[in-house]
């Protein structure tokens, strides 16, 4: 199967020169195709952002802080900030900025937006990650304070996430301004309100070399446009789309794979019948040959993962991930043990309905499903692939971690998380105790206790790290692979020294 995935690469060598050169000069606007739907005024309160909408929001309504081309936290709407010695107060000074309707951006505006995002009844995708926040208040028109109940060393990472962008009634402040024409969005730099020479600042804005045209399209269309040179870059690639890149023949030198930590695996969403027992659920996880399934995509940077706690690319120190007890067994031993568990269940006269596995559309999903199905058939289980919105027994979760805090992954698999995920109340209680612990050692100990329960409960079947990929032309010399998977549109080209 790996050979089938890779076969298309040899058939398109003649297209490489087109993909590497493009049709644009240095003074032309940058052309970007992002995979997924693009709407004119995305709102973080409406749920997870598509890749095009995330790019649009971070370009036109950047949050208090931002992510730079290296994946590091950088300035955003706040031009600087300070943290008190006790770690309980973050004070941000806002830059001079205007909403796109010409009204001045104030700390009161920003405090209102952030408070709405993190409210207990909010529909914001990161609302559960700000439990340490006590209050958000405007100290002056240009100074805002975020007060914490207890220290949260990952607060800036969370504030830099695209969903923490700050659109105000559909309007943004920048650093780019959106001009919408013919279903496309042209992004133009905002003039510096503090520029000594307003005319010179306006001339810089009108220079097309600093503009970015953004389109939201399907993966096949995005890759085709890169091949024919009509776009400079493709962003938002995931597992389901990766074989489209492989079959395109685009040079490996143009591929950017982000080494992102996060959750990529199958969550049990229907704990009935065979899946009602944690030993049975663990048999499914035990039987999957992650190395073979992920290796079928032919990408060394994509890493199999068998642990719940994130183990890849975490900068913060912490407890090593808890390995499942079967990890040292050979695949033959694992499958034999899993088959025995299935046979024991069936020996009591109980039948096992085909397991419905929900995966997104795309050739990558077909490949992944084929390998998983083969592994589960080998232990006596039948499987059926269904869509992501269909009734299912196992559903793919594919999310990049916005922070290095280990509790992020656990929160996504609790009883209060979005979606009907099978969960354990004892683990939930320990995570709540961890959230309210003022002592770091107690917090880590509670998380470790919860991890033991959740691994034993086996309602999460980890498969790998998330796969995030892009292709870029030489014009986009500012793009860097990074552990947040973010590529800001205002940083696509490196500034000459």
C-alpha positions in Angstrom: 0.0 0.0 0.0 2.9 2.4 0.7 4.1 1.8 -2.8 0.7 2.7 -4.2 0.7 6.0 -2.2 4.1 6.9 -3.5 3.7 5.8 -7.1 2.3 9.0 -8.4 5.4 11.0 -7.5 7.3 9.6 -10.4 4.7 10.5 -13.0 4.8 14.3 -12.6 8.5 15.3 -12.8 7.8 17.6 -15.7 5.6 19.7 -13.5 8.3 20.5 -11.0 9.7 23.6 -12.8 6.3 25.2 -12.8 5.7 24.5 -9.1 9.1 25.8 -8.1 9.1 29.0 -10.2 5.5 30.3 -10.2 4.1 33.0 -12.4 4.7 36.1 -10.2 7.4 38.7 -9.9 8.8 40.0 -6.7 6.5 43.1 -6.9 3.3 41.1 -7.3 0.9 40.2 -4.5 1.5 36.9 -2.8 -1.1 34.3 -3.8 -2.2 31.8 -1.1 -4.6 28.8 -1.3 -5.7 27.4 2.0 -7.5 24.1 2.3 -11.1 24.5 3.5 -14.0 26.9 3.5 -13.3 30.7 3.7 -16.0 33.1 4.9 -15.9 36.8 4.9 -16.3 37.4 8.7 -15.3 34.2 10.7 -16.2 34.2 14.4 -14.2 32.1 17.0 -17.4 31.7 19.0 -18.8 29.5 16.2 -16.4 26.6 16.9 -13.1 25.5 15.5 -11.7 27.6 12.6 -11.0 26.2 9.2 -7.4 26.8 8.0 -8.4 29.6 5.7 -10.5 31.3 8.4 -7.7 30.9 11.0 -5.3 32.6 8.6 -7.7 35.4 7.8 -8.5 36.1 11.5 -4.8 36.2 12.6 -4.0 38.5 9.7 -6.9 41.0 10.2 -7.8 40.7 13.9 -4.6 39.5 15.7 -5.0 38.7 19.4 -3.2 40.4 22.3 -0.1 38.3 21.3 0.8 36.4 18.2 2.8 33.5 16.9 5.8 34.4 14.8 7.3 32.4 11.8 9.3 30.2 14.2 6.2 29.3 16.3 7.3 31.6 19.2 5.0 34.0 21.1 5.4 37.5 19.8 3.7 40.9 20.1 0.3 41.4 18.7 -2.3 44.0 19.6 -0.3 44.4 22.8 3.0 46.1 22.0 4.4 45.0 25.4 3.4 43.3 28.6 4.6 42.7 32.2 4.0 39.8 34.6 3.9 40.4 38.4 6.4 38.6 40.5 3.7 36.3 41.9 2.6 35.3 38.4 -1.0 36.3 39.1 -1.3 39.4 37.0 -0.5 39.9 33.3 -0.6 43.6 32.2 -0.8 44.4 28.5 -0.3 47.8 26.9 -2.1 48.0 23.6 -0.6 49.6 20.5 -2.3 52.5 18.8 -4.8 50.8 16.5 -8.2 51.4 14.8 -11.0 49.0 13.9 -11.6 48.7 10.2 -14.5 51.2 10.6 -12.0 53.8 11.8 -13.0 53.7 15.5 -10.1 53.5 18.0 -9.4 50.1 19.6 -9.7 50.4 23.4 -8.8 48.1 26.3 -12.6 48.1 27.1 -13.3 46.5 23.7 -10.6 43.9 24.2 -11.7 43.0 27.8 -15.2 42.5 26.7 -14.2 40.2 23.9 -11.9 38.0 26.0 -14.4 37.8 28.8 -17.0 36.6 26.4 -14.6 34.0 25.0 -13.8 32.4 28.3 -17.2 32.6 30.1 -18.4 29.2 31.5 -21.3 29.2 29.0 -19.2 30.2 26.0 -19.0 28.2 22.8 -15.4 29.2 22.3 -13.1 26.1 21.5 -10.6 27.1 24.2 -13.0 28.1 27.0 -12.0 25.2 29.2 -8.3 26.2 29.1 -8.7 29.5 30.9 -10.0 28.2 34.2 -7.2 30.0 36.1 -8.4 33.4 34.9 -10.2 35.4 37.7 -10.9 38.6 35.8 -10.2 40.6 32.6 -10.4 44.3 33.1 -9.4 47.6 31.4 -7.1 49.6 33.6 -7.0 52.5 31.2 -8.1 52.9 27.5 -4.8 51.3 26.5 -3.9 49.0 29.4 -5.6 45.7 30.1 -5.0 43.3 33.0 -5.7 39.6 33.1 -5.8 38.5 36.8 -5.3 34.8 37.7 -6.5 32.7 40.6 -3.2 30.8 40.5 -0.2 31.0 38.2 -0.6 29.8 34.6 2.8 29.7 32.8 1.2 28.9 29.5 -1.2 31.8 29.3 0.6 33.6 26.5 0.6 30.5 24.4 -3.1 30.3 24.7 -3.7 34.0 24.0 -1.6 33.5 20.8 -3.9 30.9 19.4 -5.8 31.9 16.2 -9.2 31.4 18.0 -8.1 34.2 20.4 -8.1 36.7 17.6 -10.2 39.8 18.3 -12.8 40.6 15.6 -15.2 43.3 16.9 -18.6 43.0 15.3 -17.0 41.6 12.2 -14.2 44.2 12.1 -10.5 43.8 12.7 -7.7 46.0 13.6 -4.9 44.4 11.5 -2.0 44.0 11.0 -3.6 43.5 7.6 -6.8 44.9 6.2 -9.2 42.8 4.1 -10.5 44.0 0.7 -13.0 41.5 -0.6 -13.5 41.2 -4.4 -14.9 38.4 -6.6 -15.1 35.9 -3.8 -11.4 36.4 -3.0 -9.9 38.3 -0.1 -7.0 40.7 -0.7 -5.1 41.5 2.5 -3.3 44.8 2.6 -1.0 46.2 5.4 -2.6 48.7 7.7 -1.0 52.2 7.7 0.9 53.0 10.8 -1.2 55.5 12.8 1.9 56.9 14.5 4.0 57.3 11.3 5.9 60.6 11.1 5.1 60.9 7.4 1.4 59.8 6.7 1.9 60.0 3.0 4.9 57.7 3.0 3.0 55.3 5.3 0.1 55.2 2.8 2.4 54.6 -0.1 3.8 51.6 1.6 0.3 50.3 2.1 -0.4 50.7 -1.6 2.7 48.7 -2.7 1.3 45.4 -4.1 4.5 43.6 -3.1 3.2 43.6 0.5 -0.3 42.3 -0.4 -1.6 38.8 0.1 -4.5 37.3 -1.8 -6.2 34.5 0.2 -8.5 31.8 -1.2 -10.2 28.9 0.5 -10.3 25.9 -1.8 -10.3 22.1 -1.8 -7.0 20.2 -1.4 -7.0 19.0 -5.1 -7.6 22.5 -6.3 -5.0 24.0 -4.1 -2.3 21.6 -5.2 -3.3 21.9 -8.8 -2.9 25.7 -8.6 0.5 25.4 -7.0 1.6 23.1 -9.8 0.4 25.5 -12.5 2.1 28.4 -10.7 -1.1 30.4 -10.0 -0.5 30.3 -6.2 2.7 30.7 -4.2 1.7 28.5 -1.3 -0.8 25.9 0.0 -1.6 25.9 3.7 -3.9 23.8 5.9 -2.8 20.3 4.7 -3.8 17.3 6.9 -3.7 13.6 7.0 -6.7 13.1 4.7 -5.2 15.3 2.0 -1.5 14.2 2.1 -1.7 11.6 -0.7 -2.8 14.5 -3.0 0.6 16.1 -2.4 2.4 12.8 -2.9 0.7 12.1 -6.2 1.3 15.6 -7.5 5.1 15.2 -8.0 5.8 18.5 -6.3 9.4 18.7 -5.2 10.1 17.5 -1.6 12.1 20.7 -1.1 8.8 22.7 -1.4 7.1 20.6 1.4 6.9 22.0 4.9 5.8 19.5 7.6 5.2 21.1 11.1 6.4 19.0 14.1 3.2 19.7 16.1 2.2 17.9 19.3 -1.5 17.2 19.8 -4.2 14.5 19.6 -4.5 12.2 16.6 -6.4 9.1 17.3 -9.8 7.4 17.8 -12.1 8.3 20.7 -14.7 5.9 21.8 -18.0 7.6 21.4 -20.4 4.7 21.9 -19.4 2.5 24.9 -22.1 -0.1 24.4 -21.8 -3.9 23.6 -18.2 -5.0 23.0 -16.9 -1.4 23.8 -18.5 -1.3 27.2 -15.5 -3.1 28.8 -12.2 -1.3 29.2 -10.3 -4.6 28.5 -12.1 -4.9 25.1 -11.3 -1.3 24.2 -7.7 -1.8 25.1 -7.6 -4.9 22.8 -8.4 -2.6 19.9 -5.6 -0.2 20.7 -3.3 -3.2 21.3 -4.0 -4.7 17.9 -3.3 -1.6 15.7 0.2 -1.5 14.2 0.8 2.2 14.3 4.2 2.0 12.8 2.9 0.2 9.7 -0.2 2.4 9.3 1.6 5.7 9.6 4.6 4.4 7.6 2.2 3.8 4.7 2.2 7.5 4.1 6.0 7.5 3.4 6.7 10.6 5.6 9.5 10.3 8.2 8.4 13.4 10.0 5.0 11.9 10.9 5.5 10.1 14.2 3.4 7.2 15.6 2.2 7.6 19.2 0.8 5.1 21.6 0.5 7.4 24.7 -2.2 9.7 25.9 0.1 12.3 27.3 1.7 14.3 24.5 5.3 13.2 24.0 6.4 15.1 21.0 8.1 18.5 20.8 7.1 19.7 24.3 9.5 22.3 25.5 8.2 22.2 29.1 9.7 19.6 31.5 7.3 17.1 33.0 6.5 13.5 33.8 7.2 11.1 31.0 4.1 9.7 29.2 2.6 6.6 30.7 3.2 3.7 28.3 0.4 1.0 27.9 1.4 -2.3 29.5 1.5 -4.1 26.1 4.0 -1.7 24.5 7.0 -4.1 24.9 5.2 -7.0 23.2 5.8 -7.9 19.6 3.0 -7.2 17.1 2.4 -10.9 16.8 2.0 -11.2 20.6 -0.2 -8.2 20.8 -2.6 -9.5 18.1 -2.7 -12.9 19.7 -3.6 -11.4 23.0 -6.2 -9.1 21.5 -7.7 -12.0 19.5 -8.0 -14.0 22.6 -10.0 -11.2 24.3 -12.4 -11.0 21.3 -12.8 -14.8 21.3 -13.5 -14.8 25.0 -16.3 -12.2 24.6 -17.9 -14.2 21.7 -17.6 -17.5 23.5 -20.4 -16.3 25.9 -22.8 -16.2 22.9 -22.6 -12.4 22.4 -22.2 -11.1 18.9 -20.1 -8.0 18.0 -21.6 -5.6 15.5 -19.3 -4.0 12.9 -17.4 -1.1 14.6 -18.3 2.2 12.9 -15.1 4.4 12.5 -15.7 8.0 11.7 -13.0 9.6 9.5 -12.9 12.7 7.3 -13.2 12.5 3.5 -10.0 12.2 1.5 -7.6 9.6 0.2 -5.5 9.7 3.4 -8.5 8.5 5.4 -9.0 5.6 3.0 -5.4 4.5 3.5 -5.5 4.9 7.3 -8.8 3.0 7.5 -7.5 0.2 5.3 -4.6 -0.5 7.6 -6.7 -0.2 10.8 -9.4 -2.4 9.3 -6.8 -5.1 8.4 -5.5 -5.1 11.9 -8.9 -5.4 13.5 -10.1 -8.1 11.1 -7.0 -10.1 12.2 -8.3 -10.3 15.7 -11.9 -11.1 14.7 -13.5 -7.7 14.5 -15.5 -6.2 11.6 -15.3 -2.5 10.8 -17.2 0.0 8.8 -16.1 3.5 7.7 -18.5 6.4 8.2 -18.5 10.1 7.9 -17.5 12.5 10.7 -21.0 13.6 11.4 -22.6 10.1 11.1 -23.4 7.8 14.1 -20.2 6.1 15.1 -18.5 3.9 17.7 -15.0 5.4 17.2 -14.4 8.9 15.9 -11.1 10.5 14.8 -9.9 13.5 16.9 -7.2 15.5 15.1 -6.1 18.6 17.0 -2.9 20.5 17.5 -2.0 21.5 21.0 -2.0 25.2 21.5 0.1 25.0 24.6 2.8 22.8 26.2 0.7 22.3 29.3 0.1 18.5 29.6 -3.4 19.0 30.9 -4.6 20.3 27.5 -4.9 16.8 26.1 -6.6 15.4 29.1 -9.3 18.1 29.0 -10.1 17.1 25.5 -11.1 13.7 26.7 -13.2 14.5 29.7 -16.9 14.2 30.3 -17.3 17.9 29.7 -15.5 18.0 26.4 -17.3 18.7 23.1 -18.8 15.6 21.5 -20.1 12.4 23.1 -16.9 10.9 24.2 -16.8 8.0 26.6 -15.2 9.2 29.8 -14.3 8.3 33.4 -15.7 10.4 36.3 -12.8 9.6 38.6 -10.3 10.9 36.1 -12.4 14.0 35.7 -12.4 14.6 39.4 -8.6 14.4 39.6 -8.2 16.8 36.7 -10.5 19.3 38.5 -8.3 18.9 41.6 -5.3 19.5 39.4 -6.8 22.7 38.0 -7.5 24.1 41.5 -4.1 23.1 43.0 -1.8 26.1 43.9 1.2 23.9 44.3 2.9 22.7 41.0 3.9 19.3 42.4 0.4 18.6 43.6 -0.9 19.6 40.2 1.5 17.3 38.4 0.7 14.4 40.8 -3.1 14.8 40.2 -2.5 14.8 36.4 -0.4 11.7 36.7 -3.1 9.9 38.7 -5.7 10.9 36.2 -3.5 9.5 33.4 -3.3 6.1 35.1 -7.1 5.9 35.2 -7.5 7.1 31.6 -5.0 4.7 30.2 -6.6 1.8 32.0 -10.1 3.0 30.9 -8.9 2.9 27.3 -11.5 5.2 25.7 -8.8 7.0 23.7 -6.8 5.1 21.1 -3.8 7.2 20.2 -2.3 6.7 16.7 0.2 9.4 15.9 1.0 13.1 16.3 -1.2 15.4 14.1 0.0 15.8 10.5 0.1 19.4 9.3 1.7 20.2 5.9 2.1 23.0 3.5 3.9 23.6 0.1 5.6 26.9 -0.6 7.4 28.5 -3.5 10.8 30.1 -3.1 9.1 33.5 -2.8 7.8 32.5 0.6 11.3 32.5 2.2 9.9 33.4 5.6 7.9 30.2 6.1 9.4 27.9 8.7 8.3 24.5 10.1 7.3 25.1 13.7 5.7 23.3 16.6 2.5 25.3 16.5 1.8 24.7 12.8 1.1 28.5 12.3 2.3 30.5 9.3 1.1 34.1 9.7 0.3 35.8 6.4 2.2 39.0 7.4 5.4 36.9 7.8 5.5 34.9 4.7 8.5 36.7 3.3 11.7 37.3 5.4 12.6 40.9 6.0 16.2 41.5 4.5 18.8 42.4 7.1 
